[in-house]
Amino acid sequence: MKHKGDLTRAERLEIGILLGKGHSLRSIARQMERSPNTVSYEVGNNSVHGTYIPLRAEAKARLRKRMRRLQWSKIEQHPALKAFVIDKLQAHWNPDEVAGYMRRTRMRPYVSKTAIYDWLRTARGERYCIWLYSKRKRVKKRKKKAKKILIPNRIGIERRNAGANNRTRYGAWERDTLLSKKGTPGGAAVHQERKGKLVVGWKVRSMRPREHTEATQRVAEIAVMKSATADNGIENRDHEHWGMPTFFCEPYSSWQKGGVENANKMLRYFFPKGTDFSTVSQKQIDRACAIINNKPRRSLGYRSAIEVSLKAGIIKNTSVLIQG
């Protein structure tokens, strides 16, 4: 059934009339071409002492809607809650992760991710936007084009196995590169495991294929790598020496390796565009990855990538990943 939005005053009057005639909730929904759940929620939540009075129901609905818009103020009203939210934002958890963790651990008072975002858009909360990975109140989406480079013995992503596609098996990785500022060589080869979301970055001094082969081989010493998905950049030309099956995205389709693209976004908080990676150490990259790997992720049921990956047994060397 097509969504029609909030109930109108006229519809509430109609519900009151039909209830008075003894119609069931399902019968009322059918006559009004509304979902039975909508009618049931309306009568159950906007009745007064068990009796549905349309005009009072309208007033209750308006008040509830207004209060939803002011949910962010709960953060200001509870100092302990505000301190917790700020602390987790400073630890680079995003609002969804903060709210998800609170819900999973049944913390009270609870505040939703929407309320946190609304609070961050106010004068009182805006100062804390600097801790978001985007450093903005709203995320601006940009498309990133990939270079079209001839890859020897290239295998397209359409031939990638089902376990990697649907994330039912551990060990399938995506990889990409964080580039150094214009005019300077190198960057960081970033790898993310598709199922467990584990992020590993390795410093590279140039875009030469040999450098990136060594980086991927180093990652394979830290964690189990059964396959890799990459773009068509020149740095991936030596994929046959990586020691695992490698699959390539279609040109200009970075969304096909969206996991590592998201990891890049988070790492850019620590290494913004314009960073000269010749001044960045491997230890700094490890530390940034450790922060990301130790925070709860919604896609993991608000567990951390470290927690999930350790349980799955795909981590070979914990010292780098956990401590940074």
C-alpha positions in Angstrom: 0.0 0.0 0.0 1.3 3.4 -1.0 2.5 5.6 1.9 0.2 8.5 2.4 1.9 10.4 5.2 0.5 11.6 8.5 -3.3 11.3 9.2 -5.3 14.4 8.6 -7.9 16.0 10.9 -10.6 14.8 8.5 -9.3 11.2 8.6 -9.3 11.3 12.4 -12.9 12.5 12.4 -13.7 9.6 10.1 -12.0 7.1 12.4 -14.1 8.4 15.3 -17.3 8.1 13.3 -16.6 4.5 12.2 -15.5 3.4 15.6 -18.7 4.7 17.0 -20.6 2.6 14.4 -18.8 -0.5 15.7 -16.4 -1.1 12.8 -13.2 -3.0 13.4 -9.8 -1.4 13.0 -9.1 -3.5 9.9 -12.4 -2.6 8.4 -11.7 1.1 9.0 -8.3 0.8 7.4 -9.8 -0.9 4.3 -12.5 1.8 3.9 -9.9 4.6 4.3 -7.3 2.9 2.1 -4.9 3.1 5.0 -2.6 0.5 6.5 -4.2 -1.4 9.4 -1.0 -0.7 11.4 -1.5 3.1 10.8 -5.1 3.0 12.2 -4.1 0.7 15.1 -1.2 3.0 16.1 -3.5 6.0 15.9 -6.2 4.6 18.1 -3.8 3.0 20.5 -1.6 6.0 21.0 -3.9 8.9 20.7 -6.9 7.7 22.7 -7.7 9.3 26.0 -8.5 6.9 28.9 -9.3 4.2 26.4 -11.7 6.4 24.3 -10.9 7.7 20.9 -11.9 11.4 20.6 -10.8 12.8 17.2 -10.0 16.4 18.2 -8.1 15.3 21.3 -6.3 12.8 19.2 -5.3 15.5 16.8 -3.9 17.6 19.6 -1.9 14.6 21.0 -0.5 13.9 17.6 0.6 17.5 17.1 2.3 17.5 20.5 4.1 14.2 19.9 5.3 15.5 16.5 6.6 18.7 18.1 8.3 16.8 20.9 10.1 14.5 18.3 11.6 17.6 16.8 12.9 18.7 20.2 14.4 15.3 21.1 17.9 16.7 20.7 17.3 18.9 23.7 17.4 15.7 25.9 21.2 15.9 25.4 21.3 19.4 27.0 19.0 18.4 29.8 21.1 15.4 31.0 24.8 16.4 31.6 25.9 12.8 32.0 24.3 11.9 28.6 25.9 15.0 27.0 29.3 14.1 28.4 29.0 10.5 27.1 28.0 11.6 23.6 30.8 14.1 23.4 33.3 11.6 24.7 32.3 9.1 22.0 32.3 11.7 19.2 35.9 12.6 20.3 36.7 8.9 20.0 35.5 9.2 16.3 32.3 7.2 16.8 29.6 8.6 14.5 26.1 9.4 15.8 24.6 6.1 14.6 27.4 4.2 16.4 26.8 6.1 19.6 23.1 5.5 19.5 23.5 1.9 18.5 25.9 1.2 21.3 23.5 2.8 23.8 20.6 0.7 22.5 22.6 -2.5 22.6 23.8 -1.9 26.2 20.4 -0.5 27.3 21.9 2.8 28.5 19.5 5.3 30.1 18.6 7.9 29.2 18.8 6.9 25.5 19.1 9.3 22.6 18.7 8.3 18.9 21.1 9.0 16.1 18.6 11.5 14.6 18.5 13.4 17.9 22.3 13.5 18.0 22.5 14.8 14.4 19.8 17.4 15.2 21.8 18.5 18.2 25.0 18.8 16.1 23.1 21.2 13.8 22.3 23.6 16.7 24.5 26.4 18.1 25.2 24.2 21.2 26.3 21.1 19.3 27.9 22.5 16.1 31.3 22.9 17.7 31.5 19.1 18.1 31.1 18.5 14.3 34.9 18.7 14.0 35.0 15.1 15.5 32.9 13.7 12.6 34.9 12.1 9.8 33.3 14.6 7.4 33.9 17.5 9.8 30.6 18.9 8.5 27.0 18.9 9.7 25.9 17.3 6.5 27.9 15.0 4.3 28.6 16.2 0.8 28.7 13.3 -1.8 31.3 13.4 -4.5 32.0 11.0 -7.3 35.5 9.8 -7.8 36.5 8.7 -11.3 39.0 5.9 -11.8 41.7 5.9 -14.4 41.2 3.4 -17.3 44.4 1.3 -17.3 45.1 -1.9 -19.1 45.4 -4.7 -16.5 47.1 -7.9 -17.6 44.9 -11.0 -17.2 42.2 -8.9 -15.7 39.3 -10.8 -14.1 36.1 -8.8 -13.8 34.1 -8.4 -10.6 31.2 -10.3 -12.2 33.3 -13.5 -11.7 33.8 -13.0 -8.0 32.6 -15.9 -5.9 29.3 -15.8 -4.1 30.9 -15.9 -0.6 32.7 -12.6 -1.3 29.7 -11.0 -3.1 27.1 -11.6 -0.3 29.6 -11.4 2.6 28.9 -14.9 3.9 32.6 -15.8 4.2 35.6 -14.0 5.8 38.8 -13.3 3.9 37.5 -11.3 0.9 39.1 -7.9 0.8 38.8 -4.6 -1.0 41.8 -2.3 -1.6 42.3 1.3 -2.7 44.9 4.1 -2.3 45.0 7.3 -0.4 47.0 9.6 -2.5 49.6 12.1 -1.2 49.2 15.8 -1.9 49.6 16.9 -5.5 53.3 17.0 -6.5 54.4 14.6 -3.9 54.8 10.8 -4.4 53.3 7.9 -2.4 50.3 7.6 -0.1 48.7 4.7 1.7 47.5 1.4 0.4 44.2 0.8 2.2 42.6 -2.6 2.6 39.2 -3.5 4.2 37.8 -7.0 4.8 34.3 -7.1 3.4 32.5 -9.2 6.1 34.4 -8.2 9.3 35.1 -4.5 8.2 38.7 -4.8 9.4 40.8 -1.9 8.0 44.6 -2.2 7.4 46.7 0.6 5.8 50.2 0.4 4.5 52.5 3.3 3.6 53.7 3.3 0.0 56.4 5.6 -1.4 55.0 5.7 -5.0 52.3 4.4 -7.3 54.6 1.8 -8.8 53.0 -1.6 -8.9 55.9 -3.2 -7.0 55.2 -1.0 -4.0 51.6 -1.9 -3.9 52.3 -5.6 -4.3 54.6 -5.5 -1.2 51.9 -3.6 0.7 49.2 -6.2 0.0 51.7 -9.0 0.9 52.4 -7.3 4.2 48.7 -7.1 4.9 48.4 -10.8 4.1 51.0 -11.4 6.9 48.7 -9.6 9.4 45.3 -11.1 8.4 43.9 -13.9 6.3 43.4 -12.8 2.7 41.6 -15.2 0.4 40.8 -12.7 -2.4 41.0 -9.0 -3.3 38.8 -6.5 -5.2 40.5 -3.5 -6.7 40.0 -0.7 -9.3 41.8 -0.4 -12.6 44.7 1.8 -11.5 48.2 1.3 -12.7 49.3 0.4 -9.1 47.4 -2.9 -9.5 49.0 -4.1 -12.6 51.1 -6.7 -10.7 48.0 -8.3 -9.1 49.2 -11.8 -10.2 52.0 -11.5 -7.6 49.7 -10.7 -4.7 49.2 -14.4 -3.9 45.4 -14.5 -4.2 42.6 -14.2 -6.8 42.0 -10.6 -7.7 38.8 -9.1 -9.2 38.5 -5.7 -10.8 35.6 -3.2 -10.7 34.1 -1.8 -13.8 35.5 1.5 -14.9 34.1 4.5 -13.0 32.3 2.2 -10.6 34.0 2.9 -7.2 30.7 1.9 -5.5 31.5 -1.7 -6.3 34.2 -1.5 -3.6 32.2 0.7 -1.3 33.6 -0.7 1.9 37.1 0.5 1.3 35.8 3.8 -0.1 34.1 4.3 3.3 37.4 3.3 5.1 39.2 6.0 3.0 36.7 8.6 4.1 37.3 7.7 7.8 41.1 7.7 7.3 40.9 11.1 5.6 39.9 12.5 9.0 43.4 11.8 10.2 45.1 12.4 6.8 43.1 15.1 5.0 43.5 15.8 1.3 46.7 17.7 0.9 48.6 15.5 3.3 52.2 14.9 2.3 52.6 11.2 3.1 56.4 11.4 3.0 56.0 13.0 6.5 53.6 10.3 7.7 54.9 7.2 9.5 53.6 3.7 9.3 52.9 3.9 13.1 50.6 6.9 12.5 48.7 4.9 9.9 48.5 1.9 12.3 47.2 4.2 15.0 44.4 5.6 12.8 43.4 2.2 11.7 43.3 1.0 15.3 40.9 3.8 16.2 38.6 2.7 13.4 38.9 -1.0 14.1 38.0 -0.6 17.8 34.8 1.4 17.4 31.4 -0.2 17.1 29.9 -0.5 13.6 26.2 -0.7 12.8 26.8 -3.3 10.1 28.4 -5.5 12.7 25.6 -5.2 15.3 27.5 -2.4 17.0 30.5 -4.6 17.6 34.0 -3.6 16.6 35.9 -5.0 13.6 38.5 -6.2 16.0 36.0 -8.0 18.1 34.3 -9.7 15.1 37.6 -10.5 13.3 39.2 -12.1 16.3 36.2 -14.3 16.8 36.3 -15.3 13.2 40.0 -16.1 13.5 41.2 -14.1 10.5 43.8 -12.0 12.4 47.3 -13.3 12.5 49.0 -10.4 14.3 47.0 -8.5 16.9 49.6 -6.1 18.1 49.5 -3.8 15.1 45.7 -3.9 14.7 44.7 -3.4 18.3 47.4 -1.1 19.7 48.3 0.8 16.6 
